Amino acid sequence: MGNMDEYIALTTRAKAEGGPELMLAAIEKLAAAKGFGKGAAVVAVGVVAVAGGKYLWDKYRPGQTEAVGKAVSVAVAEAESHKWNTVSESREMAGDLTLTVGDRFKALIRDGDVVMIEVADREDNPFPASGAVLEEISDFVLTDLDG
């Protein structure tokens, strides 16, 4: 499944820290405690993001705060417009997620075959999942996320 393990690790860590913003703040705080400046923290964020697919490094560089804010706003609006999908076959997924018949989920964003999903009525969202597996067990179509 390519980089699924990295997404699971990154998502698990972000949830443990209380969300991605708090994870980034923890990395900055750790860098400051070790005597590094904010620039070094951004590099640390980049290293963490490489493990999770390189997305944050491309989007979160010094001096690009406004561009990142706009990109995030666009991504959030796009994710909110995606339809809810219904599970028709129960399956244990990677990363401590089990989807059962009747569960509903929404695809948020895609990186290759890895799809970050929001599962309805769950407090511990989001979850990384294989797009191919989601297609097998639900009415989800991976290519619907392409445009």
N, C-alpha and C positions, 0 to 999 in steps of 0.2 A: 504493500500500500504506500510505497514511497516515503513521504515525510509525516505520516500519521503519528508515529511515536513522538516526534518533536512537538506536534500540535497538542497532543494529550499532555505532555510534560508542561508546556507553556500555559495551557488552559488550567491545569491543576494548580500550578504555582500562583497564577493570577487569582484564582478563587480563594486559595489559602491566604493570600495577602488582602483580600476584601475587594478585589476587582483590579482591572488593568491599571487604572490611575494610581491606586495605592501601591501596586507592584513597582511601577516606575518611580514613585516617590521613595519607596524602600531602597531601590537601587541607587538613587541620588543620595539618600542619607548615608548609605554604606560607603559610597565613594567619598563623601565629605568627611566622614569619620576616619577614613584612611588617608586623608590629606589631599584628595584629588578634587579638582574643581568641577563645575557643572559640565564642562566639555568632556571631561573623563567619564562622567555619569552617562552622558549621551553615547559615548563609545561603549560603555557597559551595556546600555540598553540595546545598542546595535548588536553586540555579541549575543545577548539573550535572544534577540529577534532572529538572528541567523539560525539559531537552533530551532526557531519556530517558523521558519520559512522566509526570512529576510524582509518581511513586509514592513515592520516598524522602522528598520534602518533606512529603507527607501523613503519613508514618509516623515520620520522624526529626526531631522538634522538641525543643528544650530542655525537660527535665522530663518527658519521656515514655519514658524508657529502659525502665522496667518493662513498659509497654504494648507497646513495640516488641518486646521480648524474647518476650512472650507471643504476639504476632501472628506473629513469625518461627517460633516453635515450632509453632504451628497450621499455618502455610503449609508448613513442611517436612514435617510429618506427612501433610498432605493430598497433597503432591507425591509422597511415597513410596508412597502408596496407589494412584496412577495406574498403569494397565496399560502394558505395553510394546507398542508398535505396530511392524508390519513393513512395510518399503518394498517395493512391488510394481513400481515404475517409477522408474528412475534419473532424477535431476534435479540440476542445478547450482542451488544456492540462493544467496540474497543473503548477504553476509558471509563469503565464503571457506569455504563448506560445500558438499560434494557428497554426496548420499545415493544409494547404489546398491542395486539389488535385493538383498533379504535383510538390509539394515541394520535395526537395531532402535533405536527411540528412545522416550523417555518425555516426555510433556508435563509441565512443572513448574508453570507459571503462565501466565495469559492476560491480555492487555490488548487488548480489541477483537479484531482479527484477528491480532495479534502473539502468538506463543506461544513462550515460552522452553522449549527442549527439551534433554534430555540424550541424547546418542548413545552407545549401548553401545560399549565398548572404545575410547573416545577419551579422551585425557588433557586435551584443551583445551576441555572443556565449560564452560558451556552455550552454546547458540546461539539467537539469535532467528530465528524462521521464520514465514512466512505460514501461518495456519491453513487458508486455502482451498487453498493448494498442498499442504500435508500431507494434506488430505482427497483431493486428486486422485491422489496417488502412494502412498497407503498405506491401511491399515484405520483410520486415525485419524478420529474424529468430533469436531469442534470443540465442539458443544453438550454433549458428555460432561463438559466441564470446568465446566459451569454448575451442577452440583449433583448 
